[in-house]
Amino acid sequence: MARKTNRREFVQVAGLAASGLMAAAQPLAVAAPASQTRPAPRTMGARFRALMNAPDPLICPGAYDVLTARLIQVHGFTAAFVGSSAPNQELVALPDQAVVTVSEIIEYNSVIAANVDIPILADVDDFGATPLNVYRFAKQAERAGIGCAAFDDRMPLNRATAYSVPGVVSKARMIDNIHAAADARTDMVFIARCLAPTPNGSYTEMLDRATAYAEAGADAVWIGLRTAQDYIKAADMIKKPLMAVIGNANLPATAAAMKAARITVGQSASMVNIALGAVDKALTELKTTGRMTEAQKGALSKEISDEVEQVEELNTRSRKYNLPRASAPERQ
């Protein structure tokens, strides 16, 4: 007598039959003309990687909001850097001492990334400090459209006290964090920031850590060295692109410095202070004279302002949808 088929076996057999039918039908589904296929859009991570590996150094000026990132784009730069100082200063008006969370940093950068057409290099502090957090936040950052994330080996208390309390995580823990970031991302570039010398001031230890971070899978390494020549020597040792903050007194933006450090950035905090300095002068003039005549001489031209705010694109879209050309004075 034939054995009765129970419900589970029936479902399994039916499922196999259905999958067989789908496999058989698959050639028909993919038989679209080649002319209809489109190349997949390049992710911001892929774009940043191409820029990082191009013959010329990648200069990422510091941005602290959408407008400054747009202005960087208008001036022809191909990427922008948003330091962790930006969300601290802009969200809570406090110094960069880890007051905001990693989630807030990523969310802040996601708004900027969504409104520019150049990759954003985001400083995400320690990315959560432990491998499980790094894995989670790396995925979150890539989904947010961030092209490159830089995270460091500082201990939270060291960051919160602006280096007053020494301390970096162990080299082994940072390597685990790098492995977690590499496992989590698809195209996003990530940079391991080596903030040694620790605590004995050893640059030998810093270079040893930097080399280990590169070997662990970091796409680039962010280190702070004294001279352009030091970067040239370090590049030969580390074998990965190096990132550095240039344009300051210690490391001016010379051709040699930019060639030695493949990825160069200008600090976001400096841009904030420059902008606030201009506003401060305007407020002082307003308070003393009742006008801002002198301050307005440093304002953006209408042409640059319109380009930054994408006025023409907005007006073109308005015409398409039968709206007035300008709905506000600043768009006229």
Kinemage of the C-alpha trace (Angstrom):
@kinemage 1
@onewidth
@group {chain A} dominant
@subgroup {mainchain}
@vectorlist {calphas} color= white
{ca met a 1} P 0.000 0.000 0.000
{ca ala a 2} L 1.366 3.397 -0.977
{ca arg a 3} L 2.600 5.577 1.910
{ca lys a 4} L 0.459 8.663 2.527
{ca thr a 5} L 2.128 11.991 1.859
{ca asn a 6} L 1.951 14.335 4.813
{ca arg a 7} L 1.417 18.097 4.473
{ca arg a 8} L 5.117 19.026 5.008
{ca glu a 9} L 6.263 16.646 2.282
{ca phe a 10} L 3.623 18.020 -0.069
{ca val a 11} L 4.798 21.581 0.492
{ca gln a 12} L 8.434 20.569 -0.066
{ca val a 13} L 7.635 18.747 -3.313
{ca ala a 14} L 5.498 21.621 -4.536
{ca gly a 15} L 8.248 24.079 -3.705
{ca leu a 16} L 10.842 22.096 -5.632
{ca ala a 17} L 8.522 21.822 -8.598
{ca ala a 18} L 7.855 25.536 -8.563
{ca ser a 19} L 11.558 26.372 -8.362
{ca gly a 20} L 12.193 24.028 -11.269
{ca leu a 21} L 9.583 25.826 -13.344
{ca met a 22} L 11.124 29.195 -12.469
{ca ala a 23} L 14.580 27.967 -13.460
{ca ala a 24} L 13.242 26.690 -16.739
{ca ala a 25} L 11.547 29.983 -17.446
{ca gln a 26} L 14.581 32.077 -16.541
{ca pro a 27} L 16.180 32.207 -20.031
{ca leu a 28} L 12.989 33.760 -21.392
{ca ala a 29} L 13.012 36.435 -18.685
{ca val a 30} L 16.562 37.554 -19.389
{ca ala a 31} L 16.290 37.529 -23.149
{ca ala a 32} L 15.943 41.310 -23.339
{ca pro a 33} L 17.776 43.117 -26.143
{ca ala a 34} L 21.284 44.181 -25.217
{ca ser a 35} L 20.462 47.761 -26.177
{ca gln a 36} L 18.024 47.974 -23.239
{ca thr a 37} L 20.579 47.076 -20.595
{ca arg a 38} L 22.019 49.969 -18.608
{ca pro a 39} L 25.212 50.032 -16.596
{ca ala a 40} L 24.654 50.154 -12.865
{ca pro a 41} L 25.225 53.626 -11.413
{ca arg a 42} L 28.555 54.022 -9.667
{ca thr a 43} L 28.276 54.287 -5.941
{ca met a 44} L 29.865 57.145 -4.050
{ca gly a 45} L 32.252 54.591 -2.577
{ca ala a 46} L 33.381 53.470 -6.018
{ca arg a 47} L 33.760 57.083 -7.111
{ca phe a 48} L 35.847 57.936 -4.067
{ca arg a 49} L 38.048 54.890 -4.604
{ca ala a 50} L 38.709 55.910 -8.204
{ca leu a 51} L 39.623 59.430 -7.097
{ca met a 52} L 41.874 58.101 -4.334
{ca asn a 53} L 43.765 55.895 -6.771
{ca ala a 54} L 43.999 58.470 -9.569
{ca pro a 55} L 47.417 59.905 -10.502
{ca asp a 56} L 46.723 63.273 -8.877
{ca pro a 57} L 46.331 63.736 -5.111
{ca leu a 58} L 42.761 63.957 -3.853
{ca ile a 59} L 42.085 67.259 -2.128
{ca cys a 60} L 39.004 67.251 0.129
{ca pro a 61} L 38.297 70.730 1.523
{ca gly a 62} L 36.455 70.840 4.829
{ca ala a 63} L 32.678 71.296 4.736
{ca tyr a 64} L 30.400 71.722 7.708
{ca asp a 65} L 26.951 71.783 6.081
{ca val a 66} L 25.191 71.358 2.734
{ca leu a 67} L 25.955 74.895 1.548
{ca thr a 68} L 29.687 74.634 2.178
{ca ala a 69} L 29.772 71.201 0.530
{ca arg a 70} L 27.921 72.646 -2.465
{ca leu a 71} L 30.370 75.565 -2.616
{ca ile a 72} L 33.258 73.074 -2.619
{ca gln a 73} L 31.581 71.305 -5.536
{ca val a 74} L 31.016 74.595 -7.385
{ca his a 75} L 34.731 75.364 -7.113
{ca gly a 76} L 35.503 72.121 -8.925
{ca phe a 77} L 36.725 69.954 -6.065
{ca thr a 78} L 35.793 66.307 -6.539
{ca ala a 79} L 35.221 65.368 -2.870
{ca ala a 80} L 34.584 67.065 0.475
{ca phe a 81} L 35.616 66.262 4.027
{ca val a 82} L 33.201 66.588 6.958
{ca gly a 83} L 35.007 66.341 10.272
{ca ser a 84} L 33.384 65.087 13.439
{ca ser a 85} L 33.721 68.668 14.678
{ca ala a 86} L 30.937 69.723 12.295
{ca pro a 87} L 28.032 67.803 13.909
{ca asn a 88} L 29.331 68.728 17.385
{ca gln a 89} L 29.445 72.419 16.513
{ca glu a 90} L 26.357 72.563 14.324
{ca leu a 91} L 24.022 70.341 16.355
{ca val a 92} L 24.929 71.331 19.894
{ca ala a 93} L 27.418 74.229 19.473
{ca leu a 94} L 30.092 72.448 21.499
{ca pro a 95} L 33.720 71.540 20.747
{ca asp a 96} L 34.659 68.262 19.100
{ca gln a 97} L 34.796 66.182 22.265
{ca ala a 98} L 32.518 63.258 21.403
{ca val a 99} L 29.370 64.933 22.695
{ca val a 100} L 27.319 63.720 19.744
{ca thr a 101} L 26.918 60.022 19.001
{ca val a 102} L 28.136 58.028 16.010
{ca ser a 103} L 24.525 57.679 14.836
{ca glu a 104} L 24.113 61.465 14.916
{ca ile a 105} L 27.369 61.913 12.978
{ca ile a 106} L 26.205 59.507 10.267
{ca glu a 107} L 22.763 61.097 10.070
{ca tyr a 108} L 24.314 64.569 9.820
{ca asn a 109} L 26.604 63.444 7.000
{ca ser a 110} L 23.771 61.674 5.207
{ca val a 111} L 21.939 64.978 4.709
{ca ile a 112} L 25.044 66.518 3.163
{ca ala a 113} L 25.755 63.458 1.020
{ca ala a 114} L 22.188 63.427 -0.314
{ca asn a 115} L 22.427 67.002 -1.549
{ca val a 116} L 25.743 67.073 -3.395
{ca asp a 117} L 27.092 65.188 -6.385
{ca ile a 118} L 30.574 64.548 -4.998
{ca pro a 119} L 31.645 61.883 -2.500
{ca ile a 120} L 31.741 62.806 1.174
{ca leu a 121} L 34.650 61.738 3.355
{ca ala a 122} L 33.201 61.578 6.851
{ca asp a 123} L 35.153 61.478 10.107
{ca val a 124} L 33.048 59.110 12.236
{ca asp a 125} L 35.181 59.144 15.397
{ca asp a 126} L 35.750 55.541 16.557
{ca phe a 127} L 32.788 54.099 14.547
{ca gly a 128} L 31.428 52.687 17.805
{ca ala a 129} L 34.707 51.404 19.319
{ca thr a 130} L 33.895 47.667 19.271
{ca pro a 131} L 33.774 45.328 16.244
{ca leu a 132} L 30.029 44.715 16.539
{ca asn a 133} L 29.300 48.452 16.656
{ca val a 134} L 31.753 49.122 13.832
{ca tyr a 135} L 30.011 46.503 11.703
{ca arg a 136} L 26.599 48.035 12.378
{ca phe a 137} L 27.667 51.633 11.788
{ca ala a 138} L 29.671 50.807 8.657
{ca lys a 139} L 26.534 49.372 7.092
{ca gln a 140} L 24.537 52.389 8.241
{ca ala a 141} L 27.101 54.803 6.803
{ca glu a 142} L 27.140 53.114 3.423
{ca arg a 143} L 23.335 53.072 3.245
{ca ala a 144} L 23.461 56.797 4.036
{ca gly a 145} L 25.452 57.444 0.862
{ca ile a 146} L 28.769 58.242 2.539
{ca gly a 147} L 31.578 57.547 0.089
{ca cys a 148} L 34.379 57.201 2.614
{ca ala a 149} L 34.428 56.833 6.393
{ca ala a 150} L 37.487 57.570 8.505
{ca phe a 151} L 37.580 56.113 12.011
{ca asp a 152} L 40.261 56.211 14.653
{ca asp a 153} L 41.875 54.234 17.445
{ca arg a 154} L 41.267 56.728 20.256
{ca met a 155} L 39.604 55.604 23.454
{ca pro a 156} L 36.317 57.444 24.195
{ca leu a 157} L 37.669 59.224 27.267
{ca asn a 158} L 40.690 60.432 25.317
{ca arg a 159} L 38.399 61.973 22.724
{ca ala a 160} L 36.000 63.397 25.285
{ca thr a 161} L 38.815 65.191 27.107
{ca ala a 162} L 40.562 66.500 23.975
{ca tyr a 163} L 43.681 64.366 24.493
{ca ser a 164} L 43.998 65.344 28.190
{ca val a 165} L 43.582 61.706 29.160
{ca pro a 166} L 45.946 59.568 27.071
{ca gly a 167} L 44.851 56.365 25.504
{ca val a 168} L 44.243 54.473 22.299
{ca val a 169} L 42.700 51.050 21.901
{ca ser a 170} L 45.057 48.114 21.574
{ca lys a 171} L 46.441 47.370 18.135
{ca ala a 172} L 44.702 43.980 18.186
{ca arg a 173} L 41.298 45.559 18.936
{ca met a 174} L 41.714 48.148 16.187
{ca ile a 175} L 42.591 45.388 13.730
{ca asp a 176} L 39.378 43.580 14.722
{ca asn a 177} L 37.480 46.833 14.118
{ca ile a 178} L 39.061 47.137 10.671
{ca his a 179} L 38.054 43.560 9.852
{ca ala a 180} L 34.480 44.351 10.933
{ca ala a 181} L 34.340 47.433 8.712
{ca ala a 182} L 35.702 45.464 5.759
{ca asp a 183} L 33.096 42.738 6.266
{ca ala a 184} L 30.236 45.227 6.522
{ca arg a 185} L 30.830 47.494 3.548
{ca thr a 186} L 30.278 46.820 -0.139
{ca asp a 187} L 31.896 49.732 -1.994
{ca met a 188} L 32.426 52.336 0.720
{ca val a 189} L 36.059 53.255 1.288
{ca phe a 190} L 37.265 53.309 4.872
{ca ile a 191} L 40.314 54.959 6.338
{ca ala a 192} L 41.926 53.857 9.592
{ca arg a 193} L 43.146 56.838 11.590
{ca cys a 194} L 46.231 56.154 13.674
{ca leu a 195} L 46.367 58.625 16.548
{ca ala a 196} L 49.515 57.264 18.156
{ca pro a 197} L 52.224 58.177 19.203
{ca thr a 198} L 50.917 56.639 22.396
{ca pro a 199} L 51.505 57.408 25.371
{ca asn a 200} L 55.299 57.448 25.189
{ca gly a 201} L 55.375 59.665 22.091
{ca ser a 202} L 56.856 56.971 19.851
{ca tyr a 203} L 56.561 57.622 16.135
{ca thr a 204} L 58.006 54.166 15.597
{ca glu a 205} L 54.944 52.726 17.317
{ca met a 206} L 52.685 54.937 15.214
{ca leu a 207} L 54.220 53.683 11.967
{ca asp a 208} L 54.043 50.096 13.227
{ca arg a 209} L 50.337 50.533 13.957
{ca ala a 210} L 49.725 52.271 10.629
{ca thr a 211} L 51.387 49.416 8.730
{ca ala a 212} L 49.327 46.856 10.656
{ca tyr a 213} L 46.104 48.765 9.901
{ca ala a 214} L 46.914 48.780 6.202
{ca glu a 215} L 47.686 45.063 6.212
{ca ala a 216} L 44.405 44.382 8.057
{ca gly a 217} L 42.431 45.819 5.141
{ca ala a 218} L 42.136 49.579 5.587
{ca asp a 219} L 41.957 51.276 2.190
{ca ala a 220} L 44.068 54.176 3.439
{ca val a 221} L 45.672 55.319 6.669
{ca trp a 222} L 45.363 58.720 8.330
{ca ile a 223} L 48.471 59.687 10.267
{ca gly a 224} L 49.924 62.920 11.552
{ca leu a 225} L 53.569 63.458 10.616
{ca arg a 226} L 55.808 66.504 10.839
{ca thr a 227} L 56.943 67.024 7.257
{ca ala a 228} L 56.202 66.053 3.669
{ca gln a 229} L 59.419 64.019 3.654
{ca asp a 230} L 58.114 62.005 6.602
{ca tyr a 231} L 55.021 61.156 4.559
{ca ile a 232} L 57.122 60.028 1.619
{ca lys a 233} L 59.063 57.647 3.877
{ca ala a 234} L 55.847 56.414 5.512
{ca ala a 235} L 54.209 55.743 2.135
{ca asp a 236} L 57.065 53.423 1.189
{ca met a 237} L 56.549 51.528 4.439
{ca ile a 238} L 52.756 51.393 4.646
{ca lys a 239} L 52.023 50.679 0.954
{ca lys a 240} L 48.577 52.293 1.095
{ca pro a 241} L 47.382 55.837 0.362
{ca leu a 242} L 48.003 58.208 3.233
{ca met a 243} L 45.645 60.887 4.470
{ca ala a 244} L 46.785 64.095 6.111
{ca val a 245} L 45.467 67.490 7.162
{ca ile a 246} L 47.363 70.068 5.143
{ca gly a 247} L 47.169 73.801 4.759
{ca asn a 248} L 48.302 74.606 8.281
{ca ala a 249} L 51.578 76.045 9.529
{ca asn a 250} L 53.199 72.656 10.139
{ca leu a 251} L 52.250 71.127 6.801
{ca pro a 252} L 51.436 73.779 4.161
{ca ala a 253} L 49.617 72.746 0.999
{ca thr a 254} L 52.724 72.482 -1.132
{ca ala a 255} L 53.021 70.233 -4.161
{ca ala a 256} L 55.422 67.970 -2.253
{ca ala a 257} L 53.056 67.608 0.687
{ca met a 258} L 50.080 66.805 -1.517
{ca lys a 259} L 52.066 64.259 -3.493
{ca ala a 260} L 53.256 62.557 -0.322
{ca ala a 261} L 49.798 62.437 1.268
{ca arg a 262} L 47.509 60.994 -1.423
{ca ile a 263} L 44.347 62.221 0.338
{ca thr a 264} L 44.522 65.692 1.804
{ca val a 265} L 41.884 67.546 3.744
{ca gly a 266} L 41.228 70.944 5.191
{ca gln a 267} L 39.654 70.923 8.628
{ca ser a 268} L 35.924 71.564 8.907
{ca ala a 269} L 36.499 73.410 12.179
{ca ser a 270} L 38.689 75.926 10.362
{ca met a 271} L 35.906 76.597 7.855
{ca val a 272} L 33.425 77.090 10.682
{ca asn a 273} L 35.714 79.607 12.375
{ca ile a 274} L 36.317 81.463 9.115
{ca ala a 275} L 32.575 81.711 8.515
{ca leu a 276} L 31.817 82.704 12.107
{ca gly a 277} L 34.546 85.338 11.926
{ca ala a 278} L 32.784 86.928 8.976
{ca val a 279} L 29.425 86.839 10.772
{ca asp a 280} L 31.042 88.297 13.898
{ca lys a 281} L 32.373 91.251 11.903
{ca ala a 282} L 28.949 91.790 10.357
{ca leu a 283} L 27.254 91.777 13.763
{ca thr a 284} L 29.835 94.167 15.192
{ca glu a 285} L 29.313 96.546 12.280
{ca leu a 286} L 25.540 96.320 12.631
{ca lys a 287} L 25.707 97.053 16.342
{ca thr a 288} L 28.044 100.053 15.962
{ca thr a 289} L 26.788 101.621 12.706
{ca gly a 290} L 23.343 100.179 12.118
{ca arg a 291} L 24.545 98.842 8.777
{ca met a 292} L 26.501 95.906 7.336
{ca thr a 293} L 28.000 97.732 4.360
{ca glu a 294} L 31.588 96.602 4.899
{ca ala a 295} L 30.641 93.048 5.871
{ca gln a 296} L 28.527 92.602 2.761
{ca lys a 297} L 31.560 93.283 0.586
{ca gly a 298} L 32.719 89.775 1.447
{ca ala a 299} L 29.392 88.142 0.598
{ca leu a 300} L 29.036 85.612 -2.205
{ca ser a 301} L 28.240 87.026 -5.621
{ca lys a 302} L 24.730 86.404 -6.909
{ca glu a 303} L 26.155 84.122 -9.601
{ca ile a 304} L 27.945 81.889 -7.095
{ca ser a 305} L 25.035 81.997 -4.662
{ca asp a 306} L 22.611 80.947 -7.410
{ca glu a 307} L 24.899 78.096 -8.408
{ca val a 308} L 25.294 76.888 -4.827
{ca glu a 309} L 21.532 76.975 -4.290
{ca gln a 310} L 20.930 75.419 -7.752
{ca val a 311} L 18.462 78.180 -8.627
{ca glu a 312} L 18.392 77.495 -12.354
{ca glu a 313} L 17.707 73.810 -11.828
{ca leu a 314} L 14.905 74.697 -9.433
{ca asn a 315} L 13.416 77.180 -11.894
{ca thr a 316} L 13.622 74.635 -14.710
{ca arg a 317} L 11.711 72.169 -12.591
{ca ser a 318} L 9.161 74.862 -11.718
{ca arg a 319} L 8.526 75.559 -15.406
{ca lys a 320} L 8.111 71.840 -16.095
{ca tyr a 321} L 5.385 71.618 -13.471
{ca asn a 322} L 3.724 74.904 -14.489
{ca leu a 323} L 4.808 76.851 -11.424
{ca pro a 324} L 5.936 80.487 -11.418
{ca arg a 325} L 9.601 80.954 -12.235
{ca ala a 326} L 10.325 82.288 -8.770
{ca ser a 327} L 8.281 81.896 -5.625
{ca ala a 328} L 10.664 83.788 -3.366
{ca pro a 329} L 12.837 86.913 -3.784
{ca glu a 330} L 16.086 84.949 -3.455
{ca arg a 331} L 15.140 82.969 -6.583
{ca gln a 332} L 14.512 86.009 -8.792
